[in-house]
Amino acid sequence: MDHPAGLLLAAGAGRRMGGPKALVELDGEPLVGRALRVLADSGCSPLMVVLGASAARVAEIVPPGVRITVADDWAEGMGASLRAGLAALEALDPVPDAALVHLVDLPGVTAEAVRRIAARTDPDVLVRAAYHGRPAHPVLIGRWHWAGVRAAAVGDAGARGYLSGNPDLVLVECGDLAVPDDVDTPEQLARFRSR
């Protein structure tokens, strides 16, 4: 395949936000819809979203054609969502060669940045966006790495442990195309809105 699957992690309860960030609206659009639109606009296909907290409410606003999987152990942290998402992608036929992993609370990540990260989609690919040299999201993970990522994905670290020091990892600068700041609180969301 010449494009990766898009894997959106959107399972958290958003305690500091006061509710699931997937449901928070920015410019009249819920963050889950915005993030899925960025993945779709970048050419990612198929699209898979991992839900957890308020899964039924979030599922109601997921666009048609997007596959949904629920991480039953979502409260454990991002690692549980990543494991659930990769397992759901592995169950597809055909299995995608790579997954572009995106987080629901990164409204400053653009389709242009995702396209730059997803330029290579071989099964052995391991690419992470960097912003002025600092590693961040999104991350492109070839399927040959999925078992290792799942084994390392515990708590809230996600793939961090697997990526850290991995000789296969390539950093791709995206600071000219996107902003990596997450919106965890109403104050951070207000700051993002006022940009």
C-alpha positions as CSV (number, residue, x, y, z in Angstrom):
1,M,0.0,0.0,0.0
2,D,1.3,3.5,-0.7
3,H,-0.5,5.1,2.2
4,P,-0.6,4.2,5.9
5,A,-3.7,3.5,8.0
6,G,-4.7,6.4,10.2
7,L,-4.9,5.4,13.9
8,L,-6.4,8.0,16.2
9,L,-6.2,7.6,19.9
10,A,-9.2,9.2,21.5
11,A,-10.0,7.1,24.6
12,G,-9.1,9.4,27.5
13,A,-11.5,10.8,30.1
14,G,-10.0,14.3,29.8
15,R,-10.0,14.9,33.6
16,R,-8.1,18.2,33.4
17,M,-10.4,19.3,30.5
18,G,-13.5,18.5,32.5
19,G,-14.6,15.8,30.0
20,P,-13.4,13.6,27.1
21,K,-11.3,15.7,24.8
22,A,-12.8,13.9,21.8
23,L,-16.1,15.8,22.5
24,V,-14.5,19.2,23.0
25,E,-15.4,21.6,20.2
26,L,-13.0,23.9,18.4
27,D,-14.4,26.2,15.7
28,G,-17.7,24.3,15.9
29,E,-16.1,20.9,15.3
30,P,-15.4,18.2,17.9
31,L,-11.7,17.4,18.3
32,V,-12.4,13.8,17.2
33,G,-13.9,15.0,14.0
34,R,-11.1,17.5,13.4
35,A,-8.3,14.9,13.9
36,L,-10.0,12.3,11.7
37,R,-10.4,15.0,9.0
38,V,-6.7,15.7,9.1
39,L,-5.9,12.0,8.7
40,A,-8.4,11.7,5.8
41,D,-7.1,14.8,4.1
42,S,-3.6,13.5,4.3
43,G,-4.5,10.3,2.5
44,C,-4.5,7.9,5.4
45,S,-6.7,4.9,4.8
46,P,-8.4,3.0,6.4
47,L,-9.1,5.2,9.4
48,M,-9.4,3.6,12.9
49,V,-10.3,5.5,16.1
50,V,-9.8,4.0,19.5
51,L,-12.5,5.0,22.0
52,G,-12.8,4.5,25.8
53,A,-14.3,7.1,28.1
54,S,-17.8,8.0,26.9
55,A,-17.3,5.7,24.0
56,A,-21.0,5.6,23.0
57,R,-21.3,9.4,23.0
58,V,-18.1,9.8,21.0
59,A,-19.1,7.0,18.5
60,E,-22.2,8.9,17.6
61,I,-20.1,11.8,16.1
62,V,-17.5,9.7,14.4
63,P,-17.8,10.2,10.7
64,P,-19.2,7.4,8.5
65,G,-16.6,5.0,7.1
66,V,-14.3,5.3,10.1
67,R,-13.7,2.1,11.9
68,I,-14.2,2.2,15.7
69,T,-12.5,0.0,18.3
70,V,-12.9,0.3,22.1
71,A,-10.1,-0.1,24.6
72,D,-11.8,-1.7,27.5
73,D,-8.8,-0.9,29.7
74,W,-8.5,2.7,28.5
75,A,-8.2,4.0,32.1
76,E,-4.7,2.5,32.2
77,G,-3.5,5.2,29.9
78,M,-2.4,5.8,26.3
79,G,-0.6,2.4,26.2
80,A,-3.9,0.6,26.4
81,S,-5.3,2.6,23.5
82,L,-2.3,2.0,21.3
83,R,-2.3,-1.7,22.0
84,A,-6.1,-1.9,21.2
85,G,-5.6,0.2,18.0
86,L,-2.7,-1.9,16.6
87,A,-4.6,-5.1,17.4
88,A,-7.6,-3.9,15.5
89,L,-5.5,-2.9,12.5
90,E,-3.8,-6.4,12.6
91,A,-7.3,-7.9,12.3
92,L,-8.0,-6.1,9.0
93,D,-7.7,-7.9,5.6
94,P,-5.4,-6.8,4.2
95,V,-3.2,-5.7,7.1
96,P,-1.9,-2.2,6.5
97,D,1.9,-1.9,6.0
98,A,2.0,1.0,8.5
99,A,0.0,3.0,10.9
100,L,0.1,6.8,11.3
101,V,-0.6,7.3,15.0
102,H,-2.3,10.6,15.9
103,L,-3.7,11.9,19.2
104,V,-7.1,13.6,19.5
105,D,-5.8,16.5,21.6
106,L,-3.4,17.9,19.0
107,P,-5.5,20.4,17.0
108,G,-2.3,22.1,15.6
109,V,-1.2,19.1,13.7
110,T,-2.0,19.6,10.0
111,A,-2.6,17.3,7.1
112,E,0.5,18.6,5.5
113,A,2.6,17.5,8.5
114,V,0.9,14.0,8.4
115,R,1.7,13.7,4.6
116,R,5.4,14.6,5.3
117,I,5.6,11.9,8.0
118,A,3.8,9.3,5.8
119,A,5.9,9.8,2.7
120,R,7.3,6.2,3.2
121,T,5.0,3.4,4.2
122,D,7.0,0.2,4.2
123,P,6.4,-2.4,6.9
124,D,9.8,-1.6,8.5
125,V,9.3,2.2,8.7
126,L,9.6,4.1,12.0
127,V,9.2,7.9,11.6
128,R,8.4,10.5,14.2
129,A,7.6,14.1,13.7
130,A,10.0,16.7,15.2
131,Y,9.3,20.3,15.9
132,H,12.5,22.4,15.9
133,G,14.4,19.2,16.7
134,R,12.1,18.0,19.5
135,P,10.4,14.7,18.9
136,A,6.6,14.7,19.2
137,H,3.5,13.5,17.2
138,P,2.4,12.1,14.9
139,V,4.4,8.8,14.6
140,L,4.4,6.4,11.7
141,I,4.9,2.8,12.7
142,G,5.5,0.0,10.2
143,R,3.8,-3.3,11.0
144,W,7.1,-5.1,11.6
145,H,7.4,-2.9,14.7
146,W,3.8,-3.4,16.0
147,A,4.6,-6.3,18.3
148,G,7.5,-4.5,19.9
149,V,5.4,-1.3,20.3
150,R,2.5,-3.3,21.9
151,A,4.9,-5.0,24.3
152,A,6.4,-1.6,25.4
153,A,3.1,0.3,25.5
154,V,2.3,0.5,29.2
155,G,0.7,3.3,31.2
156,D,0.6,6.7,29.6
157,A,3.9,6.3,27.8
158,G,2.4,4.9,24.5
159,A,5.3,4.0,22.1
160,R,7.8,6.3,23.8
161,G,9.8,3.5,25.4
162,Y,10.0,1.6,22.0
163,L,11.0,4.7,20.1
164,S,13.6,6.0,22.5
165,G,17.0,5.1,21.2
166,N,15.6,2.9,18.5
167,P,18.2,2.8,15.7
168,D,15.5,2.5,13.0
169,L,13.8,5.7,14.1
170,V,13.9,8.7,11.7
171,L,12.9,12.1,12.9
172,V,11.2,14.3,10.3
173,E,11.1,18.1,10.9
174,C,7.5,19.5,10.8
175,G,7.9,22.7,12.7
176,D,7.3,24.7,9.5
177,L,3.9,22.9,8.9
178,A,2.3,22.3,12.3
179,V,2.2,23.0,16.0
180,P,2.6,20.1,18.4
181,D,1.0,21.6,21.5
182,D,-1.7,19.4,23.1
183,V,-4.8,20.9,24.7
184,D,-5.2,19.2,28.1
185,T,-7.0,22.0,29.9
186,P,-9.7,24.7,29.1
187,E,-6.9,27.3,29.4
188,Q,-4.7,25.6,26.8
189,L,-7.7,25.3,24.5
190,A,-8.4,29.0,24.9
191,R,-4.8,29.8,24.1
192,F,-5.0,27.7,21.0
193,R,-8.3,29.5,19.9
194,S,-6.7,32.9,20.4
195,R,-3.7,32.1,18.0
